[in-house]
Amino acid sequence: MSLSPAVHTMDFWETYLSAPEGAEALRFLYAEQSQSAFQAERCRRVLRGFAERFGASPVALISAPGRTELCGNHTDHQHGRVLAAAVSLDLVAAVRPNGTDMIRLFSEGYGESTVSLTSLSPIPQETGTTAALLRGVAAALRQSGYCAGGFDAFLVSDVPEGSGLSSSAALEVLLGTIHNTLFNAGVIPPMELAKAGQFAENTFFGKPCGLMDQAASALGGAHCIDFKDPEHPEVRKLPCDFSAHGYSLFIVNAGGSHAGLTQEYADIPAEMRAVAECFGSSVLREVPPTAFRAALPALRTRVTDRALLRAMHFYAENERVLHMAQALKAGDMAAYRALMLESGASSMALLQNIYPLSSTTERSVSLALALAQECLGTCGGAWRVHGGGFAGTIQTLVPNAEAETFRAALGSVFGADRCYPLAVRPVGGWALAPH
């Protein structure tokens, strides 16, 4: 079996990680010089874990990032626009082809998942499991004419579950990158990897989702993505260095439980589609905003007022993405901050994904937003819900001079490890491939 050029011996990796070349590669990947030593040791932990689990055979080191949504809250499933970026928190795996039709993935802290690629149809018992994603990504790639083979992998992650940074999309992109590196000589385009991940999550894992999470993870950097044609999204890369403009981007994980919220999340796209169906369309992007506004009186007799408010959010947020992308490109942080606050206000008042109706006590997101406003309202910061909403995380733009004060204040309430700055990662799924 011919091995990928990214596959090297354990001794090689030890030498590489200790050398200036390895340090430079890690600085590039994690966007911070101070992270190199930490990430080198993290890679060594992955290599040791693989050797203990599968033997000290030659391996590749492959990484895929989490993502952050900068604007476009609940727009992608209506074929709208999003502004999103890959982040420096990621999944790292040591992997090697095993010459069989079996995938064996051991994830630190979660155990081993094993699937046979002799069957690439959804298995109901695997719904909601890692095995479903292993099988689904392989199935999607083979259906698209690419190779997918058996491999062994040992994985570690610093993308927290429930953090709003999309650990599931990062795993899907990691799996696609593994197949791309080991069996396809790296020829699969990033957006094809993203589509394979979405297919696996929708069809095998059983979770309806748009393409934003996977696309942001696969593409790397910051991008404005237009899903008007979801099979061929329009992608525009943008400069994104908040630190250069005197700001830090923070995520605050308020720690609320997502248990029992499945219907709350499902109601958002369902209600938006109900409005679109009044016009004979399947998604709101197909309905001109002028037509929606003109039909409002009649629509009130056909759909709920909440559905109309959510449609109003979609139209405003879809346009706001363009303005926010323009502000980011121009380095106009005053405009960016104002638009970020507008996005957060729209999610709260129109989209209404802050207060879950299924619980009268779950208010973790609204508490985090209130505390962020208290800390940042007079110093030029901004705050908004991040991701799906109802429970989980908020995103804040914090002036660098206030970063430690903000971190201490929010960390004292939600936990020091739940309030952290993000760096934008320049690349998506990535194999360390020394020359």
C-alpha positions as a Markdown table, in Angstrom:
| # | Residue | x | y | z |
|---|---|---|---|---|
| 1 | Met | 0.0 | 0.0 | 0.0 |
| 2 | Ser | 1.4 | 3.4 | -1.0 |
| 3 | Leu | 1.5 | 5.8 | 1.9 |
| 4 | Ser | 0.7 | 9.6 | 1.6 |
| 5 | Pro | 3.7 | 12.0 | 1.8 |
| 6 | Ala | 2.1 | 13.3 | 5.0 |
| 7 | Val | 2.7 | 9.9 | 6.8 |
| 8 | His | 5.9 | 9.7 | 8.8 |
| 9 | Thr | 7.5 | 7.7 | 11.6 |
| 10 | Met | 7.1 | 8.5 | 15.2 |
| 11 | Asp | 10.8 | 9.4 | 15.4 |
| 12 | Phe | 10.4 | 11.8 | 12.5 |
| 13 | Trp | 7.6 | 13.6 | 14.2 |
| 14 | Glu | 9.5 | 14.0 | 17.4 |
| 15 | Thr | 12.4 | 15.6 | 15.6 |
| 16 | Tyr | 10.1 | 17.8 | 13.5 |
| 17 | Leu | 8.1 | 19.0 | 16.5 |
| 18 | Ser | 11.3 | 20.0 | 18.2 |
| 19 | Ala | 12.8 | 21.8 | 15.2 |
| 20 | Pro | 12.3 | 25.4 | 14.0 |
| 21 | Glu | 10.4 | 24.1 | 10.9 |
| 22 | Gly | 7.8 | 22.5 | 13.2 |
| 23 | Ala | 7.5 | 25.5 | 15.4 |
| 24 | Glu | 6.9 | 27.7 | 12.4 |
| 25 | Ala | 4.2 | 25.4 | 11.0 |
| 26 | Leu | 2.4 | 25.5 | 14.4 |
| 27 | Arg | 2.6 | 29.3 | 14.6 |
| 28 | Phe | 1.0 | 29.4 | 11.2 |
| 29 | Leu | -1.7 | 27.0 | 12.1 |
| 30 | Tyr | -2.6 | 28.5 | 15.5 |
| 31 | Ala | -2.0 | 32.2 | 14.6 |
| 32 | Glu | 0.0 | 32.8 | 17.8 |
| 33 | Gln | 3.7 | 32.4 | 18.5 |
| 34 | Ser | 3.0 | 31.7 | 22.2 |
| 35 | Gln | 1.0 | 28.6 | 21.2 |
| 36 | Ser | 3.8 | 26.7 | 19.5 |
| 37 | Ala | 5.3 | 24.9 | 22.5 |
| 38 | Phe | 1.8 | 24.0 | 23.9 |
| 39 | Gln | 0.6 | 22.7 | 20.5 |
| 40 | Ala | 3.8 | 20.7 | 20.0 |
| 41 | Glu | 3.3 | 18.9 | 23.3 |
| 42 | Arg | -0.4 | 18.4 | 22.3 |
| 43 | Cys | 0.8 | 16.7 | 19.1 |
| 44 | Arg | 3.1 | 14.5 | 21.1 |
| 45 | Arg | 0.2 | 13.5 | 23.3 |
| 46 | Val | -1.7 | 12.5 | 20.2 |
| 47 | Leu | 1.2 | 10.5 | 18.9 |
| 48 | Arg | 1.7 | 8.7 | 22.2 |
| 49 | Gly | -2.0 | 7.9 | 22.3 |
| 50 | Phe | -2.0 | 6.4 | 18.8 |
| 51 | Ala | 1.1 | 4.3 | 19.6 |
| 52 | Glu | -0.5 | 3.0 | 22.8 |
| 53 | Arg | -3.8 | 2.2 | 21.0 |
| 54 | Phe | -2.7 | 1.0 | 17.6 |
| 55 | Gly | 1.1 | 0.5 | 17.7 |
| 56 | Ala | 4.0 | 2.8 | 16.8 |
| 57 | Ser | 3.4 | 2.8 | 13.0 |
| 58 | Pro | 4.0 | 5.8 | 10.7 |
| 59 | Val | 1.2 | 8.3 | 10.9 |
| 60 | Ala | -0.1 | 11.6 | 9.5 |
| 61 | Leu | -1.0 | 14.5 | 11.8 |
| 62 | Ile | -4.3 | 16.1 | 10.7 |
| 63 | Ser | -6.2 | 19.0 | 12.2 |
| 64 | Ala | -9.6 | 20.6 | 11.6 |
| 65 | Pro | -10.8 | 23.8 | 13.3 |
| 66 | Gly | -14.0 | 24.9 | 15.1 |
| 67 | Arg | -15.8 | 27.9 | 13.6 |
| 68 | Thr | -17.4 | 31.1 | 14.8 |
| 69 | Glu | -20.4 | 32.8 | 13.3 |
| 70 | Leu | -19.7 | 36.5 | 13.0 |
| 71 | Cys | -23.1 | 37.4 | 11.4 |
| 72 | Gly | -25.9 | 35.5 | 9.8 |
| 73 | Asn | -27.8 | 34.0 | 12.8 |
| 74 | His | -30.1 | 31.3 | 11.4 |
| 75 | Thr | -29.8 | 32.5 | 7.8 |
| 76 | Asp | -28.0 | 29.6 | 6.1 |
| 77 | His | -31.0 | 27.1 | 6.3 |
| 78 | Gln | -33.0 | 29.7 | 4.3 |
| 79 | His | -30.3 | 29.9 | 1.6 |
| 80 | Gly | -29.1 | 33.2 | 3.0 |
| 81 | Arg | -25.7 | 34.8 | 3.6 |
| 82 | Val | -23.4 | 34.2 | 6.5 |
| 83 | Leu | -20.1 | 35.7 | 7.7 |
| 84 | Ala | -18.1 | 33.1 | 9.5 |
| 85 | Ala | -14.5 | 32.2 | 10.4 |
| 86 | Ala | -12.5 | 29.2 | 11.4 |
| 87 | Val | -10.9 | 29.5 | 14.8 |
| 88 | Ser | -7.7 | 28.3 | 16.5 |
| 89 | Leu | -9.5 | 25.8 | 18.7 |
| 90 | Asp | -9.4 | 22.5 | 16.8 |
| 91 | Leu | -9.3 | 18.7 | 16.6 |
| 92 | Val | -6.0 | 17.0 | 16.1 |
| 93 | Ala | -5.6 | 13.3 | 15.1 |
| 94 | Ala | -2.8 | 10.9 | 14.4 |
| 95 | Val | -4.0 | 8.7 | 11.5 |
| 96 | Arg | -2.8 | 5.8 | 9.3 |
| 97 | Pro | -4.5 | 3.8 | 6.6 |
| 98 | Asn | -5.0 | 0.2 | 7.9 |
| 99 | Gly | -5.5 | -1.6 | 4.5 |
| 100 | Thr | -9.0 | -2.7 | 5.5 |
| 101 | Asp | -12.6 | -1.5 | 5.1 |
| 102 | Met | -12.7 | -0.7 | 8.8 |
| 103 | Ile | -12.5 | 2.8 | 10.4 |
| 104 | Arg | -11.3 | 2.8 | 14.0 |
| 105 | Leu | -11.4 | 6.2 | 15.7 |
| 106 | Phe | -10.4 | 6.6 | 19.3 |
| 107 | Ser | -11.3 | 9.9 | 20.8 |
| 108 | Glu | -9.7 | 10.9 | 24.1 |
| 109 | Gly | -12.3 | 11.1 | 26.7 |
| 110 | Tyr | -15.0 | 9.5 | 24.6 |
| 111 | Gly | -13.7 | 6.1 | 23.6 |
| 112 | Glu | -13.6 | 4.2 | 20.4 |
| 113 | Ser | -16.0 | 4.1 | 17.4 |
| 114 | Thr | -15.7 | 1.5 | 14.7 |
| 115 | Val | -17.5 | 1.1 | 11.4 |
| 116 | Ser | -17.2 | -1.1 | 8.4 |
| 117 | Leu | -17.3 | 0.6 | 5.0 |
| 118 | Thr | -18.8 | -2.5 | 3.4 |
| 119 | Ser | -22.1 | -0.9 | 4.2 |
| 120 | Leu | -22.6 | 2.8 | 3.5 |
| 121 | Ser | -26.3 | 3.2 | 4.1 |
| 122 | Pro | -27.7 | 5.0 | 7.2 |
| 123 | Ile | -28.2 | 2.7 | 10.2 |
| 124 | Pro | -31.0 | 3.8 | 12.5 |
| 125 | Gln | -29.2 | 2.6 | 15.6 |
| 126 | Glu | -26.3 | 4.9 | 14.9 |
| 127 | Thr | -28.4 | 8.0 | 14.7 |
| 128 | Gly | -26.8 | 10.7 | 16.8 |
| 129 | Thr | -23.4 | 8.9 | 17.2 |
| 130 | Thr | -19.9 | 9.3 | 16.0 |
| 131 | Ala | -20.2 | 6.1 | 14.0 |
| 132 | Ala | -22.9 | 7.8 | 11.9 |
| 133 | Leu | -20.5 | 10.6 | 11.0 |
| 134 | Leu | -17.7 | 8.1 | 10.2 |
| 135 | Arg | -20.0 | 6.2 | 7.9 |
| 136 | Gly | -21.8 | 9.2 | 6.4 |
| 137 | Val | -18.7 | 11.2 | 5.4 |
| 138 | Ala | -17.2 | 8.1 | 3.7 |
| 139 | Ala | -20.5 | 7.5 | 1.9 |
| 140 | Ala | -20.7 | 11.1 | 0.7 |
| 141 | Leu | -17.2 | 11.0 | -0.7 |
| 142 | Arg | -17.7 | 7.8 | -2.5 |
| 143 | Gln | -21.0 | 9.0 | -4.0 |
| 144 | Ser | -19.1 | 12.0 | -5.3 |
| 145 | Gly | -16.5 | 9.8 | -7.0 |
| 146 | Tyr | -13.7 | 10.1 | -4.4 |
| 147 | Cys | -11.9 | 7.4 | -2.5 |
| 148 | Ala | -12.7 | 6.6 | 1.1 |
| 149 | Gly | -10.8 | 3.9 | 2.9 |
| 150 | Gly | -10.2 | 2.3 | 6.3 |
| 151 | Phe | -7.9 | 3.9 | 8.8 |
| 152 | Asp | -7.0 | 4.0 | 12.5 |
| 153 | Ala | -7.0 | 7.3 | 14.3 |
| 154 | Phe | -6.4 | 8.8 | 17.7 |
| 155 | Leu | -8.1 | 12.1 | 18.3 |
| 156 | Val | -7.9 | 14.9 | 20.9 |
| 157 | Ser | -10.1 | 18.0 | 20.8 |
| 158 | Asp | -10.1 | 21.4 | 22.4 |
| 159 | Val | -13.4 | 22.5 | 20.7 |
| 160 | Pro | -15.8 | 22.1 | 23.7 |
| 161 | Glu | -19.1 | 20.4 | 23.1 |
| 162 | Gly | -21.9 | 22.9 | 23.5 |
| 163 | Ser | -19.5 | 25.8 | 23.0 |
| 164 | Gly | -21.2 | 27.0 | 19.8 |
| 165 | Leu | -18.0 | 26.5 | 17.9 |
| 166 | Ser | -19.4 | 23.4 | 16.2 |
| 167 | Ser | -17.4 | 20.4 | 17.3 |
| 168 | Ser | -19.5 | 18.2 | 15.1 |
| 169 | Ala | -18.6 | 20.1 | 11.9 |
| 170 | Ala | -15.0 | 20.1 | 12.9 |
| 171 | Leu | -15.1 | 16.3 | 13.3 |
| 172 | Glu | -16.8 | 16.0 | 9.9 |
| 173 | Val | -14.2 | 18.2 | 8.2 |
| 174 | Leu | -11.4 | 16.3 | 10.0 |
| 175 | Leu | -12.8 | 13.0 | 8.7 |
| 176 | Gly | -13.0 | 14.4 | 5.1 |
| 177 | Thr | -9.5 | 15.7 | 5.4 |
| 178 | Ile | -8.2 | 12.3 | 6.5 |
| 179 | His | -9.7 | 10.6 | 3.5 |
| 180 | Asn | -8.5 | 13.5 | 1.3 |
| 181 | Thr | -4.9 | 13.2 | 2.6 |
| 182 | Leu | -4.6 | 9.4 | 2.8 |
| 183 | Phe | -6.5 | 8.3 | -0.3 |
| 184 | Asn | -7.0 | 11.2 | -2.6 |
| 185 | Ala | -3.7 | 13.0 | -2.7 |
| 186 | Gly | -5.3 | 16.2 | -1.4 |
| 187 | Val | -7.4 | 16.9 | -4.5 |
| 188 | Ile | -10.8 | 17.3 | -2.9 |
| 189 | Pro | -11.8 | 21.0 | -2.7 |
| 190 | Pro | -12.7 | 22.4 | 0.7 |
| 191 | Met | -16.4 | 23.0 | -0.2 |
| 192 | Glu | -16.8 | 19.4 | -1.3 |
| 193 | Leu | -15.5 | 18.3 | 2.2 |
| 194 | Ala | -18.0 | 20.7 | 3.7 |
| 195 | Lys | -20.8 | 19.2 | 1.7 |
| 196 | Ala | -19.8 | 15.7 | 2.7 |
| 197 | Gly | -19.9 | 16.7 | 6.3 |
| 198 | Gln | -23.4 | 18.3 | 6.0 |
| 199 | Phe | -24.6 | 15.1 | 4.2 |
| 200 | Ala | -23.3 | 13.0 | 7.0 |
| 201 | Glu | -25.0 | 15.1 | 9.6 |
| 202 | Asn | -28.3 | 15.4 | 7.8 |
| 203 | Thr | -28.7 | 11.9 | 6.5 |
| 204 | Phe | -26.8 | 9.7 | 8.9 |
| 205 | Phe | -26.5 | 11.6 | 12.2 |
| 206 | Gly | -30.1 | 12.8 | 11.9 |
| 207 | Lys | -29.6 | 16.5 | 12.5 |
| 208 | Pro | -31.0 | 19.0 | 10.0 |
| 209 | Cys | -28.4 | 21.8 | 9.5 |
| 210 | Gly | -27.3 | 24.3 | 6.8 |
| 211 | Leu | -23.8 | 24.3 | 5.4 |
| 212 | Met | -22.3 | 27.2 | 7.3 |
| 213 | Asp | -20.6 | 25.3 | 10.0 |
| 214 | Gln | -18.9 | 22.8 | 7.7 |
| 215 | Ala | -18.0 | 25.5 | 5.1 |
| 216 | Ala | -16.4 | 27.8 | 7.7 |
| 217 | Ser | -14.3 | 24.9 | 9.1 |
| 218 | Ala | -13.3 | 23.6 | 5.7 |
| 219 | Leu | -12.4 | 26.9 | 4.2 |
| 220 | Gly | -10.4 | 28.4 | 7.0 |
| 221 | Gly | -9.9 | 32.2 | 7.5 |
| 222 | Ala | -13.0 | 34.5 | 7.4 |
| 223 | His | -15.5 | 34.3 | 4.6 |
| 224 | Cys | -18.7 | 35.8 | 3.4 |
| 225 | Ile | -20.7 | 32.9 | 2.1 |
| 226 | Asp | -23.9 | 33.2 | 0.0 |
| 227 | Phe | -26.0 | 30.1 | -0.1 |
| 228 | Lys | -28.5 | 31.4 | -2.7 |
| 229 | Asp | -27.4 | 28.4 | -4.8 |
| 230 | Pro | -26.6 | 25.9 | -2.0 |
| 231 | Glu | -25.0 | 23.5 | -4.4 |
| 232 | His | -22.6 | 26.2 | -5.6 |
| 233 | Pro | -22.2 | 28.8 | -2.8 |
| 234 | Glu | -20.6 | 32.1 | -3.6 |
| 235 | Val | -17.5 | 32.4 | -1.3 |
| 236 | Arg | -15.6 | 35.6 | -0.7 |
| 237 | Lys | -12.6 | 35.6 | 1.6 |
| 238 | Leu | -12.1 | 38.6 | 3.9 |
| 239 | Pro | -9.2 | 39.9 | 6.1 |
| 240 | Cys | -10.0 | 39.4 | 9.7 |
| 241 | Asp | -7.5 | 40.4 | 12.4 |
| 242 | Phe | -9.4 | 41.9 | 15.3 |
| 243 | Ser | -6.2 | 42.2 | 17.4 |
| 244 | Ala | -4.7 | 44.6 | 14.7 |
| 245 | His | -7.6 | 46.9 | 15.4 |
| 246 | Gly | -7.3 | 46.8 | 19.2 |
| 247 | Tyr | -10.0 | 44.2 | 19.9 |
| 248 | Ser | -10.3 | 40.6 | 21.0 |
| 249 | Leu | -13.1 | 38.3 | 20.0 |
| 250 | Phe | -14.4 | 36.3 | 23.0 |
| 251 | Ile | -16.8 | 33.4 | 23.3 |
| 252 | Val | -18.6 | 33.0 | 26.6 |
| 253 | Asn | -20.1 | 29.5 | 27.3 |
| 254 | Ala | -22.9 | 30.2 | 29.7 |
| 255 | Gly | -23.2 | 26.5 | 30.3 |
| 256 | Gly | -27.0 | 26.1 | 29.8 |
| 257 | Ser | -28.3 | 22.7 | 29.0 |
| 258 | His | -29.5 | 21.9 | 25.5 |
| 259 | Ala | -31.6 | 19.0 | 26.8 |
| 260 | Gly | -35.2 | 19.3 | 25.7 |
| 261 | Leu | -34.4 | 22.1 | 23.2 |
| 262 | Thr | -34.5 | 20.1 | 20.0 |
| 263 | Gln | -38.0 | 21.3 | 19.1 |
| 264 | Glu | -37.1 | 24.9 | 19.9 |
| 265 | Tyr | -34.3 | 24.8 | 17.3 |
| 266 | Ala | -36.4 | 22.9 | 14.8 |
| 267 | Asp | -39.2 | 25.5 | 15.1 |
| 268 | Ile | -37.0 | 28.3 | 13.6 |
| 269 | Pro | -36.5 | 26.9 | 10.1 |
| 270 | Ala | -39.9 | 25.3 | 10.1 |
| 271 | Glu | -41.6 | 28.7 | 10.8 |
| 272 | Met | -39.5 | 30.5 | 8.3 |
| 273 | Arg | -40.4 | 27.9 | 5.7 |
| 274 | Ala | -44.1 | 28.2 | 6.6 |
| 275 | Val | -43.9 | 31.8 | 5.6 |
| 276 | Ala | -42.0 | 31.0 | 2.3 |
| 277 | Glu | -44.7 | 28.4 | 1.5 |
| 278 | Cys | -47.3 | 31.1 | 1.5 |
| 279 | Phe | -45.6 | 32.3 | -1.6 |
| 280 | Gly | -45.1 | 28.9 | -3.2 |
| 281 | Ser | -41.5 | 28.8 | -2.2 |
| 282 | Ser | -39.5 | 26.5 | 0.0 |
| 283 | Val | -37.1 | 29.0 | 1.7 |
| 284 | Leu | -37.3 | 32.7 | 2.4 |
| 285 | Arg | -34.4 | 33.6 | 0.1 |
| 286 | Glu | -36.7 | 32.8 | -2.8 |
| 287 | Val | -39.3 | 35.4 | -1.6 |
| 288 | Pro | -38.4 | 39.1 | -2.3 |
| 289 | Pro | -38.6 | 41.2 | 0.9 |
| 290 | Thr | -40.9 | 43.7 | -0.8 |
| 291 | Ala | -43.4 | 40.9 | -1.6 |
| 292 | Phe | -43.2 | 39.7 | 2.1 |
| 293 | Arg | -43.9 | 43.2 | 3.4 |
| 294 | Ala | -46.7 | 43.8 | 1.0 |
| 295 | Ala | -48.4 | 40.5 | 2.0 |
| 296 | Leu | -48.1 | 41.0 | 5.8 |
| 297 | Pro | -51.8 | 41.7 | 6.5 |
| 298 | Ala | -52.8 | 38.5 | 4.7 |
| 299 | Leu | -50.0 | 36.5 | 6.1 |
| 300 | Arg | -51.2 | 37.0 | 9.7 |
| 301 | Thr | -54.2 | 34.8 | 8.9 |
| 302 | Arg | -52.0 | 32.0 | 7.6 |
| 303 | Val | -49.0 | 31.8 | 9.9 |
| 304 | Thr | -48.2 | 32.9 | 13.5 |
| 305 | Asp | -46.9 | 36.3 | 14.4 |
| 306 | Arg | -43.7 | 34.7 | 15.7 |
| 307 | Ala | -43.1 | 33.2 | 12.2 |
| 308 | Leu | -43.5 | 36.7 | 10.7 |
| 309 | Leu | -41.0 | 38.2 | 13.2 |
| 310 | Arg | -38.5 | 35.4 | 12.4 |
| 311 | Ala | -38.9 | 36.1 | 8.7 |
| 312 | Met | -38.3 | 39.8 | 9.4 |
| 313 | His | -35.1 | 38.8 | 11.2 |
| 314 | Phe | -34.0 | 36.8 | 8.2 |
| 315 | Tyr | -34.4 | 39.6 | 5.7 |
| 316 | Ala | -32.6 | 42.2 | 8.0 |
| 317 | Glu | -29.8 | 39.8 | 8.9 |
| 318 | Asn | -29.3 | 38.6 | 5.4 |
| 319 | Glu | -28.6 | 42.3 | 4.3 |
| 320 | Arg | -26.6 | 43.0 | 7.5 |
| 321 | Val | -24.1 | 40.3 | 6.5 |
| 322 | Leu | -23.1 | 42.3 | 3.5 |
| 323 | His | -22.6 | 45.5 | 5.5 |
| 324 | Met | -20.7 | 43.7 | 8.2 |
| 325 | Ala | -18.4 | 42.1 | 5.6 |
| 326 | Gln | -17.8 | 45.5 | 4.1 |
| 327 | Ala | -16.9 | 46.9 | 7.5 |
| 328 | Leu | -14.5 | 44.1 | 8.1 |
| 329 | Lys | -12.8 | 44.5 | 4.8 |
| 330 | Ala | -12.4 | 48.2 | 5.4 |
| 331 | Gly | -11.2 | 47.7 | 8.9 |
| 332 | Asp | -14.0 | 50.0 | 10.2 |
| 333 | Met | -14.5 | 48.6 | 13.7 |
| 334 | Ala | -16.9 | 51.3 | 14.7 |
| 335 | Ala | -19.3 | 50.2 | 11.9 |
| 336 | Tyr | -18.6 | 46.5 | 12.6 |
| 337 | Arg | -19.4 | 47.0 | 16.3 |
| 338 | Ala | -22.6 | 48.8 | 15.6 |
| 339 | Leu | -23.7 | 46.1 | 13.2 |
| 340 | Met | -22.8 | 43.3 | 15.6 |
| 341 | Leu | -25.0 | 45.0 | 18.2 |
| 342 | Glu | -27.8 | 45.2 | 15.6 |
| 343 | Ser | -27.5 | 41.5 | 14.9 |
| 344 | Gly | -27.7 | 40.6 | 18.6 |
| 345 | Ala | -30.8 | 42.8 | 19.1 |
| 346 | Ser | -32.5 | 41.3 | 16.1 |
| 347 | Ser | -31.9 | 37.8 | 17.4 |
| 348 | Met | -33.3 | 38.7 | 20.7 |
| 349 | Ala | -36.4 | 40.7 | 19.6 |
| 350 | Leu | -37.3 | 39.1 | 16.2 |
| 351 | Leu | -35.7 | 35.7 | 15.9 |
| 352 | Gln | -36.4 | 35.1 | 19.6 |
| 353 | Asn | -33.7 | 32.5 | 20.3 |
| 354 | Ile | -32.7 | 33.8 | 23.7 |
| 355 | Tyr | -35.5 | 32.6 | 25.9 |
| 356 | Pro | -36.6 | 28.9 | 25.5 |
| 357 | Leu | -40.3 | 28.6 | 25.9 |
| 358 | Ser | -39.9 | 25.0 | 27.1 |
| 359 | Ser | -38.2 | 26.2 | 30.3 |
| 360 | Thr | -39.1 | 29.1 | 32.6 |
| 361 | Thr | -35.8 | 28.8 | 34.4 |
| 362 | Glu | -33.2 | 28.4 | 31.6 |
| 363 | Arg | -31.9 | 31.9 | 31.0 |
| 364 | Ser | -28.2 | 31.3 | 30.8 |
| 365 | Val | -27.8 | 33.2 | 27.4 |
| 366 | Ser | -29.8 | 36.2 | 28.5 |
| 367 | Leu | -27.7 | 36.4 | 31.8 |
| 368 | Ala | -24.5 | 36.3 | 29.8 |
| 369 | Leu | -25.7 | 39.0 | 27.5 |
| 370 | Ala | -26.8 | 41.2 | 30.4 |
| 371 | Leu | -23.4 | 40.8 | 32.1 |
| 372 | Ala | -21.6 | 41.5 | 28.8 |
| 373 | Gln | -23.6 | 44.7 | 28.3 |
| 374 | Glu | -22.8 | 45.7 | 31.9 |
| 375 | Cys | -19.1 | 45.2 | 31.3 |
| 376 | Leu | -18.8 | 46.5 | 27.7 |
| 377 | Gly | -21.6 | 49.0 | 27.3 |
| 378 | Thr | -19.4 | 52.0 | 28.1 |
| 379 | Cys | -16.1 | 51.0 | 26.6 |
| 380 | Gly | -16.8 | 50.4 | 23.0 |
| 381 | Gly | -17.5 | 46.6 | 23.0 |
| 382 | Ala | -20.3 | 44.5 | 21.5 |
| 383 | Trp | -22.2 | 41.4 | 22.3 |
| 384 | Arg | -24.6 | 39.0 | 20.6 |
| 385 | Val | -26.0 | 35.4 | 20.8 |
| 386 | His | -23.7 | 32.9 | 19.1 |
| 387 | Gly | -25.0 | 29.9 | 17.1 |
| 388 | Gly | -28.3 | 28.3 | 17.6 |
| 389 | Gly | -29.3 | 30.1 | 20.8 |
| 390 | Phe | -31.7 | 29.3 | 23.7 |
| 391 | Ala | -28.7 | 27.9 | 25.7 |
| 392 | Gly | -25.0 | 27.8 | 25.2 |
| 393 | Thr | -22.9 | 30.7 | 24.1 |
| 394 | Ile | -22.6 | 34.4 | 23.4 |
| 395 | Gln | -19.9 | 36.2 | 21.3 |
| 396 | Thr | -18.4 | 39.5 | 22.4 |
| 397 | Leu | -16.0 | 42.1 | 20.9 |
| 398 | Val | -13.8 | 43.3 | 23.7 |
| 399 | Pro | -11.3 | 46.2 | 23.5 |
| 400 | Asn | -7.9 | 44.8 | 24.3 |
| 401 | Ala | -7.5 | 47.2 | 27.2 |
| 402 | Glu | -10.6 | 45.6 | 28.8 |
| 403 | Ala | -9.9 | 42.0 | 27.9 |
| 404 | Glu | -8.6 | 40.8 | 31.3 |
| 405 | Thr | -11.2 | 42.7 | 33.2 |
| 406 | Phe | -13.9 | 41.2 | 31.1 |
| 407 | Arg | -12.5 | 37.7 | 31.3 |
| 408 | Ala | -12.3 | 37.9 | 35.1 |
| 409 | Ala | -15.9 | 39.3 | 35.4 |
| 410 | Leu | -17.6 | 36.8 | 33.2 |
| 411 | Gly | -15.3 | 34.0 | 34.3 |
| 412 | Ser | -16.3 | 34.5 | 37.9 |
| 413 | Val | -19.9 | 33.8 | 37.0 |
| 414 | Phe | -19.6 | 31.1 | 34.4 |
| 415 | Gly | -16.2 | 29.6 | 35.1 |
| 416 | Ala | -12.7 | 30.8 | 34.1 |
| 417 | Asp | -12.5 | 28.0 | 31.4 |
| 418 | Arg | -15.8 | 29.2 | 29.8 |
| 419 | Cys | -14.7 | 32.6 | 28.8 |
| 420 | Tyr | -11.9 | 32.6 | 26.2 |
| 421 | Pro | -10.6 | 34.7 | 23.3 |
| 422 | Leu | -10.5 | 33.3 | 19.8 |
| 423 | Ala | -7.9 | 33.7 | 17.1 |
| 424 | Val | -9.0 | 33.3 | 13.4 |
| 425 | Arg | -7.2 | 30.3 | 11.9 |
| 426 | Pro | -5.9 | 30.9 | 8.3 |
| 427 | Val | -6.7 | 27.4 | 7.0 |
| 428 | Gly | -9.3 | 24.7 | 7.3 |
| 429 | Gly | -8.7 | 21.0 | 7.4 |
| 430 | Trp | -4.9 | 20.6 | 7.4 |
| 431 | Ala | -2.3 | 17.9 | 7.3 |
| 432 | Leu | 1.1 | 18.7 | 8.6 |
| 433 | Ala | 3.2 | 17.6 | 5.6 |
| 434 | Pro | 6.9 | 18.4 | 6.1 |
| 435 | His | 9.1 | 18.5 | 3.0 |
